[in-house]
Amino acid sequence: MNFAYYIGVKKVVAFPATDYEAERYLGRAIAHRDDEVAVKGYVVRYSDGYESWSPAEAFERAYFCLNDPAGCKITQGDVDRMVGPVGSHRIGPKTTLVMATNTLVGFDQFATSSCVDPKNYDEAMGRTIGKSEIIRELWKCMGFVLQWAKCGLNNKGSK
């Protein structure tokens, strides 16, 4: 048997619950790591209505909580949480290289901003312009992910 790697994206609704709280809610047993200590996690409801419990660490590595209560749109707050710290560095006489690092997914993004005359160079302005470009790109990326989560693969239209 040959295994292959897969990537998946889905949209779920969930609420925080320990394994013991999830047992009461779901009405079925959950395997416990330690019978004395409650394990933090989430009760998860999938699009087909199936509900399960997931330990917090596994759930939080797989899912990003959207600010929109209906889960239908990306908000500015969602994008801001994804950007991470922004730094800049002057390269050449009139260009600023902007870097958004330490994003939640570990993906660094870069943008540049240049002025016409080196006498007018302003790194703070270049950082602001470059950050806005990075944020614009993140809007597209996060919209793509939400569309995939909402409609799945091989879907000819949006739902």
N, C-alpha and C positions, 0 to 999 in steps of 0.2 A: 504494500500500500504506500503510495507516494503522497505525502502531505504538502500543502501549499499554504502560503500566507494570504490572509484576507483582511480587508479593511471594511469597517462597517460604520454607518451613521444612522441613528434612529432618534426619534423624538419620543420622550416618555413623560409622564407626570409622576411625581413621587413626593413622599413626605418623610421627614426624619423619624426613625423609630428604632429602638434597640431590638435585638433578636427576640427578647421576651415579649415586648409590646407587639412585634410583628406576628408572633405566634397567636396572640389573643385576637388581633385584627383579622388575620388570614384564616384562623380556625384550623391550623395544621402545625405539626411539629417542624422546627428548624434545627438543624445540627448546630450544637453549641461547642465552642472551643473550650469553654470553661464553665462548668455548671454553676459556679458561684458569682461570676462576673458578667454583667450585661454587656454585650458588644454593640457599639453604635453602628447604625446603618440606615437604610432607607427601604420603605415599602415602595415598590415600583409597579406602575400600571402601564402595560404596553398597549399599542393601538388596537390590538384585537381583544382587549379587555382582560387578558391574563395578568395576574398579580403575583409578585414574588418579593423576596427580601434579598437585599444585597448589602454586604459589609460596607461601611462608609469609605474605607480606603479604595476598594475596587470601584465603587460607584462614582466617587469624586475624581478618579483618574479617567473615567469614560465619559462623563457628562458635564456640560457647562450650563449653569442655571441662567435662563433668560430672564431679563427684567420684566418683559411683557407677560402679565398673568395668563393670557390666553396662549402664549407660546407661538404666536403667529407672525411676529416681526422682530427684527434686530433693533435695539435701541442705542442711542448714543452712549448710555451707561454701559451696555454690553461691550461696545467697541473700546471704550475707555479702559475697562478692566482687562481687555486683551492686549492693549498697547504696551504696557510696562514702562520702565524708565526710558527717557529719551536723552541721548547725549549728542554732542556734535564736535566736529574738529575741522579746522580750516585746512583746505588742501589747495595749494596754488595761491595766487594773489587775490582771487575773487570768488572762490567756491567754498561752500560749506557742505561737508558730508554729515548727514544726520543718521543716527542709528537708534532704533527702538529695540532694546534688548530685554531679556528675561521675561518674555511674554509667557503666558500660561502654558503654551504648548512647546516652548523652547525654540521657537522659530524667530530668528533675528531678521529685521527688515531694514533696508537702507534707502535713502533718497538723497538727492543733491539739490542745491540751490546756488545760483550764481548771480552776480550783479554785472553790469556792463563795464563800469569803471572801478578799478581797485580802490580808488580813493573813497568810494561809497560803500565799501565792504562793511557789513554789520553781521557778526556771527549770530547774535540773538534773533535777528530778523530771518536769517537763513535757516536757523533751527525751527522757527515757527512755520515757515513755508514748507520745509522738508517734513516736519511732523504732520502737517495737514495732508501732504501727499501720501504718507504712510497710512494715515487714518482713512483716506479715500480708498486705498487699496484694500484695507481690512474690511470696509463695508462690503465690497464686492465678494471677498473671500467668505465672510461670514454669511452673506446672503446665499451664496452657493451651497454652503454646508446646510443651512436651514432648509433650502429647497430640496436637497437630497434627503434630509431627515423627514421632511413632510411628505414627499411623494415617492421616495424610494428610487430604485434604478429602473430603467426601461419604461418610464412613464412618459407618455406623449404630451401631457398637458399638466397644468397645475391644478391642485385640488383646494 
